[in-house]
Amino acid sequence: MAAENKDNTLMEKLSALCKRRGFIFQSSEIYGGINGFWDYGPLGVELKRNVKNAWWEDVVRRRDDIVGLDCSIIMNPKVWEASGHVGGFNDPMVDCKECKARFRVDKVFTVVIRDKNDGIILTAVVEADDEQSALQEARRSANSKTRRKFANTKDDLSETVLRTDELSKDEVCPCPKCGGELTEPRQFNLMFKSHAGASEDSASVVYLRPETAQGIFANFKNVLDTSRLKLPFGIAQIGKAFRNEINPRNYTFRSREFEQMEIEFFCRADEADKWYEYWRDARFQWYIDHGLKSEKLRLRNHETDELAHYARACADVEYEFPFGVSELEGIANRTDYDLKAHQEASGRDMTYFDDETRERFIPYVIEPSGGVDRAVLAFLCEAYTEDEQPDDKGKMQSRVVMKFHPRIAPIKVAVFPLVKKEGMPEVARKIHAACRDAGLASFYDEKGAIGRRYRRQDEAGTPLCVTVDGQTIEDDTVTIRDRDSLLQQRIAAGDVVSFVQERIS
Ligand code: ATP
Protein backbone atom coordinates (compact mmCIF):
# COMPACT_ATOMS: atom_id res chain seq x y z
CA MET A 1 0.00 0.00 0.00
CA ALA A 2 2.77 2.38 0.91
CA ALA A 3 4.21 2.16 -2.57
CA GLU A 4 0.85 2.89 -4.17
CA ASN A 5 0.29 5.93 -1.99
CA LYS A 6 3.76 7.15 -2.77
CA ASP A 7 3.06 6.76 -6.47
CA ASN A 8 -0.12 8.78 -6.17
CA THR A 9 1.89 11.58 -4.65
CA LEU A 10 4.48 11.21 -7.37
CA MET A 11 1.87 12.03 -10.01
CA GLU A 12 0.76 15.07 -8.00
CA LYS A 13 4.31 16.26 -7.49
CA LEU A 14 5.12 15.74 -11.15
CA SER A 15 2.10 17.65 -12.42
CA ALA A 16 2.83 20.48 -9.97
CA LEU A 17 6.42 20.65 -11.24
CA CYS A 18 5.23 20.54 -14.86
CA LYS A 19 2.98 23.52 -14.25
CA ARG A 20 5.46 25.48 -12.12
CA ARG A 21 8.35 25.02 -14.55
CA GLY A 22 6.40 25.30 -17.78
CA PHE A 23 6.32 21.75 -19.10
CA ILE A 24 2.55 21.22 -19.27
CA PHE A 25 -0.43 23.51 -18.67
CA GLN A 26 -4.12 22.77 -18.66
CA SER A 27 -5.64 24.01 -21.91
CA SER A 28 -7.76 27.20 -21.61
CA GLU A 29 -6.93 27.31 -17.92
CA ILE A 30 -8.10 30.91 -17.52
CA TYR A 31 -11.61 29.71 -18.41
CA GLY A 32 -11.54 26.73 -16.09
CA GLY A 33 -9.81 24.39 -18.54
CA ILE A 34 -11.34 21.82 -20.87
CA ASN A 35 -11.31 18.13 -20.10
CA GLY A 36 -8.90 16.07 -22.20
CA PHE A 37 -6.85 18.92 -23.72
CA TRP A 38 -3.36 20.06 -22.69
CA ASP A 39 -0.81 22.69 -23.64
CA TYR A 40 2.96 22.32 -23.62
CA GLY A 41 4.86 25.25 -22.11
CA PRO A 42 8.35 26.52 -23.00
CA LEU A 43 10.21 23.53 -21.51
CA GLY A 44 7.55 20.99 -22.50
CA VAL A 45 7.50 22.01 -26.14
CA GLU A 46 11.29 21.54 -26.36
CA LEU A 47 11.05 18.15 -24.66
CA LYS A 48 8.25 17.02 -26.96
CA ARG A 49 10.01 18.35 -30.04
CA ASN A 50 13.20 16.51 -29.05
CA VAL A 51 11.22 13.26 -28.69
CA LYS A 52 9.69 13.73 -32.14
CA ASN A 53 13.03 14.74 -33.68
CA ALA A 54 14.79 11.72 -32.16
CA TRP A 55 12.11 9.44 -33.60
CA TRP A 56 12.16 11.14 -37.02
CA GLU A 57 15.95 11.09 -37.12
CA ASP A 58 16.09 7.39 -36.22
CA VAL A 59 13.25 6.05 -38.37
CA VAL A 60 13.39 8.37 -41.39
CA ARG A 61 16.63 10.33 -41.80
CA ARG A 62 19.06 7.60 -40.86
CA ARG A 63 17.42 4.93 -43.00
CA ASP A 64 17.27 4.37 -46.73
CA ASP A 65 14.07 2.31 -46.56
CA ILE A 66 11.66 4.77 -44.90
CA VAL A 67 10.33 8.10 -46.18
CA GLY A 68 8.22 10.71 -44.41
CA LEU A 69 4.79 12.14 -45.08
CA ASP A 70 2.62 14.92 -43.67
CA CYS A 71 -1.09 14.48 -44.45
CA SER A 72 -4.07 16.70 -43.77
CA ILE A 73 -6.03 16.15 -40.58
CA ILE A 74 -9.37 16.34 -42.36
CA MET A 75 -9.72 13.89 -45.23
CA ASN A 76 -12.50 12.74 -47.51
CA PRO A 77 -14.97 10.99 -45.15
CA LYS A 78 -14.88 7.96 -47.45
CA VAL A 79 -11.43 7.24 -45.99
CA TRP A 80 -13.06 6.62 -42.62
CA GLU A 81 -15.81 4.50 -44.11
CA ALA A 82 -13.26 2.29 -45.88
CA SER A 83 -11.04 2.02 -42.79
CA GLY A 84 -14.00 0.94 -40.68
CA HIS A 85 -13.83 3.96 -38.36
CA VAL A 86 -17.24 5.38 -39.26
CA GLY A 87 -18.98 2.07 -38.74
CA GLY A 88 -16.74 0.56 -36.15
CA PHE A 89 -14.75 3.11 -34.17
CA ASN A 90 -17.19 2.71 -31.35
CA ASP A 91 -16.69 1.85 -27.76
CA PRO A 92 -19.67 0.28 -26.02
CA MET A 93 -20.61 2.63 -23.19
CA VAL A 94 -22.71 2.49 -20.08
CA ASP A 95 -24.26 5.52 -18.39
CA CYS A 96 -25.10 5.84 -14.71
CA LYS A 97 -28.81 6.50 -14.31
CA GLU A 98 -28.17 8.41 -11.08
CA CYS A 99 -25.05 10.57 -11.50
CA LYS A 100 -25.02 10.50 -15.35
CA ALA A 101 -21.35 9.56 -15.50
CA ARG A 102 -20.41 7.65 -18.67
CA PHE A 103 -17.94 4.75 -18.82
CA ARG A 104 -16.43 2.47 -21.43
CA VAL A 105 -17.75 -1.02 -20.71
CA ASP A 106 -14.29 -2.54 -21.01
CA LYS A 107 -12.89 -0.05 -18.50
CA VAL A 108 -15.21 -0.84 -15.57
CA PHE A 109 -14.06 -3.71 -13.38
CA THR A 110 -15.50 -5.61 -10.47
CA VAL A 111 -12.78 -6.60 -8.03
CA VAL A 112 -13.34 -9.26 -5.38
CA ILE A 113 -10.62 -10.05 -2.86
CA ARG A 114 -11.10 -13.17 -0.70
CA ASP A 115 -9.05 -14.66 2.14
CA LYS A 116 -7.95 -18.27 2.23
CA ASN A 117 -11.27 -19.40 3.75
CA ASP A 118 -13.06 -17.81 0.81
CA GLY A 119 -14.38 -15.02 3.03
CA ILE A 120 -14.80 -11.78 1.11
CA ILE A 121 -12.51 -9.02 2.37
CA LEU A 122 -13.27 -6.46 -0.31
CA THR A 123 -15.55 -5.99 -3.28
CA ALA A 124 -15.20 -2.88 -5.35
CA VAL A 125 -16.32 -1.58 -8.72
CA VAL A 126 -13.67 0.66 -10.22
CA GLU A 127 -12.84 2.39 -13.45
CA ALA A 128 -9.36 1.58 -14.76
CA ASP A 129 -7.42 0.86 -17.93
CA ASP A 130 -6.75 -2.80 -17.24
CA GLU A 131 -7.05 -5.58 -14.67
CA GLN A 132 -3.84 -4.73 -12.87
CA SER A 133 -4.68 -1.03 -12.47
CA ALA A 134 -8.19 -2.02 -11.36
CA LEU A 135 -6.73 -4.14 -8.59
CA GLN A 136 -4.41 -1.33 -7.53
CA GLU A 137 -7.29 1.12 -7.54
CA ALA A 138 -9.53 -1.21 -5.51
CA ARG A 139 -6.82 -1.73 -2.93
CA ARG A 140 -6.23 2.00 -2.79
CA SER A 141 -9.91 2.63 -2.15
CA ALA A 142 -10.04 0.23 0.83
CA ASN A 143 -10.63 1.65 4.30
CA SER A 144 -8.01 1.34 7.01
CA LYS A 145 -9.67 -1.72 8.59
CA THR A 146 -9.55 -3.59 5.29
CA ARG A 147 -5.97 -2.48 4.74
CA ARG A 148 -5.03 -4.02 8.09
CA LYS A 149 -6.64 -7.25 6.93
CA PHE A 150 -4.57 -7.11 3.73
CA ALA A 151 -1.44 -6.70 5.82
CA ASN A 152 -2.35 -9.66 8.08
CA THR A 153 -3.25 -12.03 5.27
CA LYS A 154 -0.60 -10.99 2.82
CA ASP A 155 0.04 -14.21 0.97
CA ASP A 156 -3.29 -15.98 1.25
CA LEU A 157 -5.51 -13.67 -0.74
CA SER A 158 -7.30 -14.63 -3.90
CA GLU A 159 -8.09 -11.71 -6.17
CA THR A 160 -10.70 -11.83 -8.94
CA VAL A 161 -10.99 -9.01 -11.44
CA LEU A 162 -13.84 -9.09 -13.94
CA ARG A 163 -14.70 -6.65 -16.71
CA THR A 164 -18.31 -5.49 -16.73
CA ASP A 165 -18.91 -7.23 -20.04
CA GLU A 166 -17.63 -10.49 -18.56
CA LEU A 167 -20.26 -10.54 -15.83
CA SER A 168 -23.21 -12.84 -16.37
CA LYS A 169 -26.64 -11.32 -17.05
CA ASP A 170 -27.97 -11.54 -13.48
CA GLU A 171 -24.83 -10.06 -11.90
CA VAL A 172 -25.29 -6.30 -11.67
CA CYS A 173 -22.39 -3.92 -11.74
CA PRO A 174 -23.09 -0.60 -10.03
CA CYS A 175 -21.63 2.77 -11.01
CA PRO A 176 -17.98 3.05 -9.89
CA LYS A 177 -18.57 6.70 -8.93
CA CYS A 178 -21.86 6.69 -7.00
CA GLY A 179 -23.06 3.08 -6.82
CA GLY A 180 -26.11 3.90 -8.97
CA GLU A 181 -27.62 1.65 -11.61
CA LEU A 182 -25.93 1.51 -15.02
CA THR A 183 -27.72 1.43 -18.38
CA GLU A 184 -27.30 -1.34 -20.94
CA PRO A 185 -24.19 -0.80 -23.07
CA ARG A 186 -24.64 1.59 -26.05
CA GLN A 187 -22.35 2.46 -28.94
CA PHE A 188 -20.51 5.77 -28.97
CA ASN A 189 -18.42 7.01 -31.87
CA LEU A 190 -15.04 8.39 -30.92
CA MET A 191 -14.50 10.56 -33.98
CA PHE A 192 -14.91 14.32 -33.74
CA LYS A 193 -17.31 15.58 -36.39
CA SER A 194 -17.31 18.91 -38.17
CA HIS A 195 -18.57 20.43 -41.43
CA ALA A 196 -16.47 21.53 -44.39
CA GLY A 197 -17.91 24.52 -46.26
CA ALA A 198 -20.81 26.83 -45.64
CA SER A 199 -23.68 24.37 -45.34
CA GLU A 200 -24.09 22.20 -42.30
CA ASP A 201 -25.94 19.31 -43.89
CA SER A 202 -25.04 15.63 -43.94
CA ALA A 203 -23.21 16.01 -47.26
CA SER A 204 -20.67 18.36 -45.65
CA VAL A 205 -19.83 16.19 -42.62
CA VAL A 206 -16.10 15.66 -42.08
CA TYR A 207 -14.09 14.05 -39.30
CA LEU A 208 -10.91 14.99 -37.49
CA ARG A 209 -8.59 12.04 -38.05
CA PRO A 210 -8.52 9.59 -35.12
CA GLU A 211 -5.15 8.23 -36.30
CA THR A 212 -2.45 9.30 -38.74
CA ALA A 213 -2.16 5.84 -40.35
CA GLN A 214 -5.01 6.16 -42.87
CA GLY A 215 -3.37 9.15 -44.54
CA ILE A 216 -0.38 6.92 -45.20
CA PHE A 217 -2.50 4.15 -46.75
CA ALA A 218 -4.41 6.64 -48.87
CA ASN A 219 -1.07 7.95 -50.22
CA PHE A 220 0.53 4.55 -50.72
CA LYS A 221 0.49 4.80 -54.52
CA ASN A 222 1.60 8.44 -54.59
CA VAL A 223 4.64 7.65 -52.50
CA LEU A 224 5.42 4.46 -54.39
CA ASP A 225 5.21 6.20 -57.77
CA THR A 226 7.30 9.21 -56.75
CA SER A 227 10.01 7.68 -54.57
CA ARG A 228 10.92 4.55 -56.62
CA LEU A 229 11.15 2.56 -53.38
CA LYS A 230 11.31 -1.24 -53.51
CA LEU A 231 9.82 -3.57 -50.93
CA PRO A 232 10.40 -3.70 -48.06
CA PHE A 233 9.92 0.01 -47.34
CA GLY A 234 8.11 2.21 -44.88
CA ILE A 235 6.25 5.52 -44.72
CA ALA A 236 6.38 7.49 -41.48
CA GLN A 237 4.25 10.32 -40.16
CA ILE A 238 4.02 12.42 -37.02
CA GLY A 239 0.89 14.42 -36.41
CA LYS A 240 -2.15 15.28 -34.38
CA ALA A 241 -4.97 12.82 -33.91
CA PHE A 242 -8.29 13.38 -32.18
CA ARG A 243 -10.54 11.00 -30.28
CA ASN A 244 -13.57 12.00 -28.34
CA GLU A 245 -12.53 9.83 -25.40
CA ILE A 246 -15.41 9.14 -23.04
CA ASN A 247 -13.34 9.71 -20.02
CA PRO A 248 -10.00 11.47 -20.49
CA ARG A 249 -7.79 10.79 -17.48
CA ASN A 250 -4.37 10.20 -16.01
CA TYR A 251 -3.01 13.63 -16.94
CA THR A 252 -1.98 13.65 -20.62
CA PHE A 253 -2.14 9.85 -20.93
CA ARG A 254 -5.68 9.70 -22.28
CA SER A 255 -6.37 12.99 -24.05
CA ARG A 256 -8.87 13.98 -26.71
CA GLU A 257 -6.24 15.72 -28.81
CA PHE A 258 -2.85 14.07 -29.01
CA GLU A 259 0.04 13.39 -31.33
CA GLN A 260 0.99 10.09 -32.92
CA MET A 261 4.21 8.89 -34.49
CA GLU A 262 3.43 6.05 -36.86
CA ILE A 263 5.25 3.91 -39.38
CA GLU A 264 3.56 1.73 -41.98
CA PHE A 265 6.24 -0.70 -43.08
CA PHE A 266 5.26 -2.58 -46.25
CA CYS A 267 6.72 -5.97 -47.07
CA ARG A 268 6.01 -9.28 -48.78
CA ALA A 269 3.54 -11.56 -46.96
CA ASP A 270 6.17 -14.26 -46.50
CA GLU A 271 8.50 -11.76 -44.79
CA ALA A 272 5.89 -10.17 -42.55
CA ASP A 273 6.62 -12.29 -39.47
CA LYS A 274 10.31 -11.43 -39.68
CA TRP A 275 9.65 -7.70 -40.04
CA TYR A 276 7.05 -7.78 -37.28
CA GLU A 277 9.65 -9.18 -34.87
CA TYR A 278 12.24 -6.72 -36.10
CA TRP A 279 10.00 -3.70 -35.46
CA ARG A 280 8.64 -4.97 -32.15
CA ASP A 281 12.15 -5.37 -30.79
CA ALA A 282 13.53 -2.19 -32.37
CA ARG A 283 10.75 -0.04 -31.00
CA PHE A 284 11.07 -1.54 -27.51
CA GLN A 285 14.81 -0.89 -27.56
CA TRP A 286 14.24 2.72 -28.66
CA TYR A 287 12.52 3.57 -25.37
CA ILE A 288 15.31 1.91 -23.37
CA ASP A 289 17.90 3.84 -25.36
CA HIS A 290 16.15 7.08 -24.46
CA GLY A 291 16.18 6.48 -20.75
CA LEU A 292 13.25 4.26 -19.74
CA LYS A 293 14.68 1.78 -17.26
CA SER A 294 14.02 -1.73 -18.46
CA GLU A 295 12.14 -2.94 -15.38
CA LYS A 296 9.42 -0.30 -15.74
CA LEU A 297 9.24 -0.83 -19.46
CA ARG A 298 7.57 -4.00 -20.69
CA LEU A 299 6.82 -5.69 -23.93
CA ARG A 300 3.52 -7.54 -23.93
CA ASN A 301 2.63 -9.90 -26.74
CA HIS A 302 -1.12 -10.05 -27.33
CA GLU A 303 -2.88 -13.37 -26.99
CA THR A 304 -4.56 -14.58 -30.17
CA ASP A 305 -8.03 -13.84 -28.76
CA GLU A 306 -7.02 -10.22 -28.11
CA LEU A 307 -6.09 -9.50 -31.73
CA ALA A 308 -8.20 -7.32 -34.01
CA HIS A 309 -9.85 -9.51 -36.66
CA TYR A 310 -7.49 -8.31 -39.41
CA ALA A 311 -4.27 -8.49 -37.37
CA ARG A 312 -1.93 -11.47 -37.35
CA ALA A 313 0.21 -10.44 -34.39
CA CYS A 314 0.37 -7.52 -32.02
CA ALA A 315 2.53 -6.40 -29.12
CA ASP A 316 2.36 -3.42 -26.81
CA VAL A 317 5.27 -1.48 -25.41
CA GLU A 318 4.02 -0.71 -21.92
CA TYR A 319 5.29 1.48 -19.12
CA GLU A 320 4.62 1.22 -15.41
CA PHE A 321 3.16 4.68 -14.75
CA PRO A 322 2.28 5.71 -11.17
CA PHE A 323 -1.36 5.05 -12.13
CA GLY A 324 -0.68 1.56 -13.53
CA VAL A 325 0.92 -0.25 -16.42
CA SER A 326 -0.28 1.24 -19.69
CA GLU A 327 0.42 1.26 -23.42
CA LEU A 328 2.97 3.61 -25.01
CA GLU A 329 3.05 2.06 -28.45
CA GLY A 330 1.48 -0.84 -30.30
CA ILE A 331 3.26 -2.86 -32.99
CA ALA A 332 0.95 -4.88 -35.23
CA ASN A 333 1.08 -7.08 -38.30
CA ARG A 334 -2.00 -5.69 -40.08
CA THR A 335 -1.64 -7.99 -43.11
CA ASP A 336 -2.95 -6.52 -46.39
CA TYR A 337 -6.21 -5.50 -44.73
CA ASP A 338 -5.95 -1.70 -45.02
CA LEU A 339 -4.67 -1.42 -48.59
CA LYS A 340 -7.23 -3.99 -49.70
CA ALA A 341 -10.04 -2.08 -48.01
CA HIS A 342 -8.97 1.17 -49.75
CA GLN A 343 -8.59 -0.58 -53.10
CA GLU A 344 -12.12 -1.93 -52.82
CA ALA A 345 -13.67 1.32 -51.61
CA SER A 346 -11.84 3.71 -53.96
CA GLY A 347 -11.60 1.47 -57.01
CA ARG A 348 -7.93 2.51 -57.29
CA ASP A 349 -5.19 -0.04 -57.75
CA MET A 350 -3.14 -0.54 -54.57
CA THR A 351 -0.88 -3.31 -55.82
CA TYR A 352 2.88 -3.44 -55.96
CA PHE A 353 4.72 -4.89 -58.94
CA ASP A 354 7.86 -6.85 -58.16
CA ASP A 355 9.98 -6.58 -61.31
CA GLU A 356 12.28 -9.40 -60.27
CA THR A 357 9.64 -12.04 -59.68
CA ARG A 358 7.15 -10.43 -62.11
CA GLU A 359 4.45 -10.72 -59.42
CA ARG A 360 1.76 -8.16 -58.67
CA PHE A 361 0.28 -8.14 -55.16
CA ILE A 362 -0.93 -6.04 -52.26
CA PRO A 363 1.86 -5.92 -49.67
CA TYR A 364 1.50 -6.76 -45.99
CA VAL A 365 2.11 -4.00 -43.48
CA ILE A 366 3.75 -3.85 -40.07
CA GLU A 367 2.59 -0.86 -38.05
CA PRO A 368 4.51 0.56 -35.09
CA SER A 369 2.09 3.16 -33.74
CA GLY A 370 3.21 5.31 -30.83
CA GLY A 371 1.80 8.25 -28.92
CA VAL A 372 4.10 11.27 -28.58
CA ASP A 373 2.34 12.56 -25.47
CA ARG A 374 2.45 9.15 -23.80
CA ALA A 375 6.17 8.85 -24.54
CA VAL A 376 6.72 12.35 -23.11
CA LEU A 377 4.73 11.45 -19.99
CA ALA A 378 6.76 8.26 -19.49
CA PHE A 379 10.02 10.21 -19.91
CA LEU A 380 8.79 12.78 -17.37
CA CYS A 381 7.80 10.08 -14.84
CA GLU A 382 11.07 8.24 -15.27
CA ALA A 383 13.16 11.42 -15.03
CA TYR A 384 11.56 12.72 -11.81
CA THR A 385 14.05 12.17 -8.99
CA GLU A 386 14.38 13.55 -5.49
CA ASP A 387 17.79 13.39 -3.87
CA GLU A 388 19.95 15.22 -1.37
CA GLN A 389 23.07 17.24 -1.93
CA PRO A 390 25.29 19.26 0.40
CA ASP A 391 24.98 23.06 0.12
CA ASP A 392 27.91 25.52 0.39
CA LYS A 393 28.06 24.96 4.15
CA GLY A 394 27.96 21.18 3.83
CA LYS A 395 24.35 20.94 5.04
CA MET A 396 22.24 18.38 3.18
CA GLN A 397 19.55 19.94 1.01
CA SER A 398 16.92 18.02 -0.89
CA ARG A 399 16.56 18.75 -4.59
CA VAL A 400 14.27 17.71 -7.42
CA VAL A 401 16.12 16.72 -10.54
CA MET A 402 14.70 15.66 -13.89
CA LYS A 403 17.16 13.06 -15.15
CA PHE A 404 16.25 13.22 -18.83
CA HIS A 405 18.33 11.39 -21.37
CA PRO A 406 20.55 14.15 -22.85
CA ARG A 407 19.10 13.66 -26.33
CA ILE A 408 15.63 14.70 -25.17
CA ALA A 409 16.56 17.20 -22.44
CA PRO A 410 14.95 20.59 -23.30
CA ILE A 411 18.15 22.50 -22.51
CA LYS A 412 21.55 20.87 -23.03
CA VAL A 413 23.75 23.38 -21.23
CA ALA A 414 23.27 26.41 -18.98
CA VAL A 415 25.92 29.12 -18.69
CA PHE A 416 26.25 31.35 -15.59
CA PRO A 417 28.55 34.16 -14.57
CA LEU A 418 29.20 33.65 -10.84
CA VAL A 419 28.51 37.34 -10.23
CA LYS A 420 27.18 40.10 -12.46
CA LYS A 421 30.44 42.05 -12.56
CA GLU A 422 34.22 41.88 -13.10
CA GLY A 423 33.83 40.92 -16.76
CA MET A 424 32.19 37.58 -15.97
CA PRO A 425 28.87 38.18 -17.81
CA GLU A 426 30.77 39.07 -21.00
CA VAL A 427 32.80 35.86 -20.95
CA ALA A 428 29.71 33.78 -20.05
CA ARG A 429 27.71 35.31 -22.90
CA LYS A 430 30.50 34.42 -25.32
CA ILE A 431 30.43 30.78 -24.22
CA HIS A 432 26.63 30.80 -24.45
CA ALA A 433 26.84 32.14 -28.01
CA ALA A 434 29.46 29.56 -28.99
CA CYS A 435 27.20 26.77 -27.71
CA ARG A 436 24.26 28.13 -29.69
CA ASP A 437 26.36 28.48 -32.83
CA ALA A 438 27.22 24.80 -32.46
CA GLY A 439 23.51 23.96 -32.42
CA LEU A 440 23.32 23.25 -28.69
CA ALA A 441 20.23 24.43 -26.80
CA SER A 442 21.95 26.74 -24.32
CA PHE A 443 20.44 28.86 -21.54
CA TYR A 444 22.04 31.96 -20.05
CA ASP A 445 21.21 32.96 -16.47
CA GLU A 446 22.83 35.63 -14.33
CA LYS A 447 20.07 36.18 -11.78
CA GLY A 448 20.14 35.06 -8.15
CA ALA A 449 22.41 32.90 -6.01
CA ILE A 450 24.42 30.30 -7.90
CA GLY A 451 22.90 27.41 -5.88
CA ARG A 452 19.40 28.56 -6.86
CA ARG A 453 20.42 28.73 -10.51
CA TYR A 454 21.75 25.16 -10.36
CA ARG A 455 18.52 23.95 -8.76
CA ARG A 456 16.41 25.58 -11.45
CA GLN A 457 18.42 23.76 -14.11
CA ASP A 458 18.11 20.49 -12.20
CA GLU A 459 14.33 20.88 -12.36
CA ALA A 460 14.54 21.60 -16.07
CA GLY A 461 16.69 18.50 -16.52
CA THR A 462 19.70 20.35 -17.99
CA PRO A 463 22.59 17.85 -18.13
CA LEU A 464 25.45 20.37 -17.74
CA CYS A 465 25.99 23.81 -16.19
CA VAL A 466 29.00 26.01 -16.89
CA THR A 467 30.08 28.68 -14.41
CA VAL A 468 32.39 31.58 -15.19
CA ASP A 469 34.15 32.82 -12.03
CA GLY A 470 37.12 34.94 -10.90
CA GLN A 471 39.61 32.30 -11.98
CA THR A 472 38.18 32.31 -15.51
CA ILE A 473 39.34 35.89 -15.93
CA GLU A 474 42.85 34.85 -14.86
CA ASP A 475 43.39 31.52 -16.64
CA ASP A 476 40.48 31.11 -19.04
CA THR A 477 39.06 27.99 -17.35
CA VAL A 478 35.46 27.41 -16.21
CA THR A 479 33.74 24.89 -13.94
CA ILE A 480 31.38 22.45 -15.57
CA ARG A 481 28.88 20.66 -13.33
CA ASP A 482 27.21 17.36 -14.06
CA ARG A 483 23.47 17.18 -13.24
CA ASP A 484 23.47 13.56 -12.06
CA SER A 485 26.83 13.02 -10.37
CA LEU A 486 27.10 16.67 -9.21
CA LEU A 487 30.79 16.45 -10.05
CA GLN A 488 32.40 19.76 -10.93
CA GLN A 489 35.54 19.95 -12.98
CA ARG A 490 37.60 22.75 -14.47
CA ILE A 491 38.07 22.79 -18.19
CA ALA A 492 39.37 25.38 -20.67
CA ALA A 493 36.64 27.82 -21.72
CA GLY A 494 37.45 27.03 -25.34
CA ASP A 495 36.68 23.34 -24.75
CA VAL A 496 33.12 23.83 -23.47
CA VAL A 497 31.41 23.17 -26.80
CA SER A 498 33.29 19.95 -27.57
CA PHE A 499 32.93 18.77 -23.95
CA VAL A 500 29.15 19.26 -24.03
CA GLN A 501 28.84 17.71 -27.47
CA GLU A 502 30.71 14.64 -26.36
CA ARG A 503 28.76 14.25 -23.13
CA ILE A 504 25.32 14.51 -24.69
CA SER A 505 25.96 12.38 -27.75
P1 ATP B 1 -6.05 2.70 -25.70
O1 ATP B 1 -6.40 1.24 -25.63
O2 ATP B 1 -5.15 3.15 -24.58
O3 ATP B 1 -7.23 3.59 -25.94
P2 ATP B 1 -5.40 2.20 -28.41
O4 ATP B 1 -4.93 0.79 -28.37
O5 ATP B 1 -6.77 2.53 -28.88
O6 ATP B 1 -5.12 2.88 -26.98
P3 ATP B 1 -4.06 2.87 -30.80
O7 ATP B 1 -5.30 3.04 -31.57
O8 ATP B 1 -3.25 1.64 -31.01
O9 ATP B 1 -4.36 3.02 -29.24
O10 ATP B 1 -3.18 4.17 -30.98
C1 ATP B 1 -1.79 4.13 -31.10
C2 ATP B 1 -1.11 4.97 -30.04
O11 ATP B 1 -1.68 6.28 -29.98
C3 ATP B 1 -1.25 4.43 -28.63
O12 ATP B 1 -0.27 3.46 -28.35
C4 ATP B 1 -1.06 5.67 -27.80
O13 ATP B 1 0.31 5.91 -27.56
C5 ATP B 1 -1.62 6.77 -28.66
N1 ATP B 1 -2.97 7.12 -28.18
C6 ATP B 1 -4.13 6.51 -28.48
N2 ATP B 1 -5.17 7.11 -27.87
C7 ATP B 1 -4.64 8.13 -27.14
C8 ATP B 1 -5.19 9.12 -26.29
N3 ATP B 1 -6.49 9.20 -26.06
N4 ATP B 1 -4.35 10.02 -25.70
C9 ATP B 1 -3.02 9.96 -25.93
N5 ATP B 1 -2.45 9.05 -26.73
C10 ATP B 1 -3.23 8.14 -27.34
Boltz pocket constraint, residues with backbone or C-beta under 6 A from the ligand:
constraints:
  - pocket:
      binder: B
      contacts: [[A, 211], [A, 243], [A, 245], [A, 252], [A, 253], [A, 254], [A, 255], [A, 256], [A, 257], [A, 258], [A, 259], [A, 260], [A, 327], [A, 328], [A, 329], [A, 330], [A, 369], [A, 370], [A, 371], [A, 372], [A, 373], [A, 374]]
      max_distance: 6.0
